[in-house]
Amino acid sequence: MAEVTASIVVRAPLERTFQYIADYSRALEWMDGMSEFTLVGTQARGVGARVRAVHYVLGLAVPIELRIVEYVENEKLVSVSTGPVRSVSTWRVEPVEGGTRVSFRGDYRIVGIPVIPFADSILKSEVGGHITRSLRNLRRRLEVEADERQADEPSH
């Protein structure tokens, strides 16, 4: 199993940050290594919500289905995936001075195909790179949005 952890501080309100992360329809704006997020069913948020996604691993398009198994508004969401790459992924937000800390933890494993030696370390490196870039993209998006909102507010 490959474990990936990463975090970043975003200069944006906690509630806005969580809502952005929890909105599957905005995932492709910031998630690196993904090319599709399609809602399955009608529930778009909370425990039981599901999306079909395509995750690129080592240049290969890997279809997965993500299901939310734990959801605490403005605190964390946990998803599990099915498909050739199985995962349990946790996104957490917490207030810090100057903004919000976003933390990610994911456990990944390849199933259903012969696994080469060192597959876990290769998977960890690949997914770790995606997560690092995703967190940077998230920060950039939310901070630009926060700056634009602040600029639109009338000065007193």
C-alpha positions as CSV (number, residue, x, y, z in Angstrom):
1,M,0.0,0.0,0.0
2,A,1.2,3.5,-0.8
3,E,0.5,6.2,1.7
4,V,0.5,9.9,0.5
5,T,0.3,12.8,2.9
6,A,0.6,16.5,2.2
7,S,-0.7,19.9,3.4
8,I,-0.7,23.5,2.5
9,V,-1.9,26.8,4.0
10,V,-4.4,28.7,1.9
11,R,-5.1,32.4,2.5
12,A,-8.9,32.0,2.3
13,P,-11.7,31.4,4.7
14,L,-12.2,27.9,6.0
15,E,-15.8,27.5,5.0
16,R,-15.0,28.7,1.4
17,T,-12.1,26.4,1.2
18,F,-14.1,23.3,2.3
19,Q,-17.0,24.1,0.0
20,Y,-14.6,24.4,-2.9
21,I,-13.0,21.0,-2.1
22,A,-16.3,19.3,-1.6
23,D,-17.8,20.5,-4.9
24,Y,-17.1,17.7,-7.4
25,S,-18.1,20.0,-10.3
26,R,-15.0,22.2,-9.6
27,A,-12.5,19.3,-9.1
28,L,-11.0,19.6,-12.6
29,E,-10.2,23.2,-11.9
30,W,-7.5,22.2,-9.4
31,M,-7.0,18.5,-9.2
32,D,-3.9,17.4,-11.1
33,G,-3.8,14.0,-12.9
34,M,-7.6,13.8,-13.3
35,S,-9.6,14.2,-16.5
36,E,-13.1,13.5,-15.6
37,F,-15.5,13.9,-12.7
38,T,-19.1,12.9,-13.4
39,L,-21.8,12.6,-10.8
40,V,-23.3,9.2,-10.4
41,G,-27.0,9.5,-9.2
42,T,-28.5,12.6,-7.9
43,Q,-26.7,13.2,-4.5
44,A,-23.8,15.6,-5.1
45,R,-22.6,16.0,-1.6
46,G,-22.3,14.2,1.8
47,V,-22.1,10.6,2.7
48,G,-23.2,8.4,-0.2
49,A,-22.4,10.9,-2.9
50,R,-20.6,9.2,-5.9
51,V,-18.6,10.3,-8.9
52,R,-17.0,8.6,-11.8
53,A,-13.5,9.9,-12.4
54,V,-10.5,9.2,-14.6
55,H,-7.1,9.4,-12.8
56,Y,-3.9,9.3,-14.8
57,V,-1.3,7.0,-13.3
58,L,2.0,6.6,-15.1
59,G,0.4,8.0,-18.2
60,L,-2.4,5.5,-18.2
61,A,-6.1,6.6,-17.9
62,V,-7.5,4.7,-14.9
63,P,-11.3,4.8,-14.4
64,I,-12.4,4.9,-10.8
65,E,-15.6,5.5,-8.8
66,L,-15.3,7.6,-5.7
67,R,-17.8,7.4,-2.9
68,I,-18.0,9.7,0.1
69,V,-18.0,7.6,3.3
70,E,-17.5,10.4,5.9
71,Y,-18.5,14.0,5.6
72,V,-18.2,16.6,8.4
73,E,-19.2,20.0,7.1
74,N,-16.3,22.5,7.2
75,E,-13.9,19.9,8.7
76,K,-13.3,16.8,6.6
77,L,-14.4,14.5,3.8
78,V,-13.3,10.9,3.3
79,S,-13.8,9.0,0.0
80,V,-13.1,5.5,-1.1
81,S,-12.5,4.4,-4.7
82,T,-13.2,1.3,-6.6
83,G,-11.4,0.3,-9.8
84,P,-7.9,-0.9,-10.5
85,V,-6.5,1.6,-8.1
86,R,-8.2,1.5,-4.7
87,S,-7.9,4.3,-2.3
88,V,-9.1,5.8,0.9
89,S,-8.6,9.6,0.8
90,T,-9.1,12.2,3.5
91,W,-9.3,15.9,3.0
92,R,-9.2,18.0,6.2
93,V,-9.4,21.8,6.7
94,E,-8.6,23.6,9.9
95,P,-8.2,27.3,10.8
96,V,-4.7,28.7,11.1
97,E,-3.4,32.2,11.4
98,G,-3.8,33.9,8.0
99,G,-6.2,31.3,6.5
100,T,-6.9,27.6,6.3
101,R,-4.6,24.5,6.5
102,V,-5.7,21.9,4.0
103,S,-4.4,18.4,4.7
104,F,-4.6,15.3,2.6
105,R,-3.9,11.7,3.4
106,G,-4.5,8.9,1.0
107,D,-3.8,5.1,1.0
108,Y,-3.5,3.6,-2.5
109,R,-3.2,0.1,-3.8
110,I,-3.3,-1.5,-7.2
111,V,-5.7,-4.5,-7.6
112,G,-6.7,-6.9,-10.3
113,I,-3.5,-6.8,-12.3
114,P,0.0,-8.3,-11.8
115,V,2.0,-5.9,-9.7
116,I,5.6,-5.2,-10.4
117,P,8.1,-5.0,-7.6
118,F,8.3,-1.6,-6.1
119,A,4.8,-0.7,-7.3
120,D,3.9,1.0,-4.1
121,S,6.9,3.3,-4.2
122,I,6.2,4.2,-7.8
123,L,2.5,4.7,-7.0
124,K,3.4,6.9,-4.0
125,S,5.7,9.0,-6.1
126,E,3.2,9.5,-8.9
127,V,0.2,10.2,-6.7
128,G,2.3,12.3,-4.3
129,G,3.2,14.5,-7.2
130,H,-0.4,14.9,-8.3
131,I,-1.4,15.8,-4.7
132,T,1.4,18.4,-4.3
133,R,0.4,20.1,-7.6
134,S,-3.3,19.8,-6.7
135,L,-2.7,21.6,-3.4
136,R,-0.8,24.3,-5.1
137,N,-3.5,24.7,-7.7
138,L,-6.1,24.8,-4.9
139,R,-4.2,27.6,-3.1
140,R,-3.7,29.6,-6.3
141,R,-7.4,29.4,-7.2
142,L,-8.8,30.2,-3.7
143,E,-6.3,33.0,-3.1
144,V,-7.0,34.7,-6.4
145,E,-10.8,34.3,-5.7
146,A,-10.3,35.8,-2.2
147,D,-8.3,38.7,-3.6
148,E,-10.9,39.4,-6.2
149,R,-13.7,39.4,-3.6
150,Q,-11.7,41.7,-1.4
151,A,-11.1,44.1,-4.3
152,D,-14.8,44.1,-5.0
153,E,-15.7,45.1,-1.5
154,P,-16.4,48.9,-1.0
155,S,-13.8,50.6,1.1
156,H,-14.9,52.6,4.1
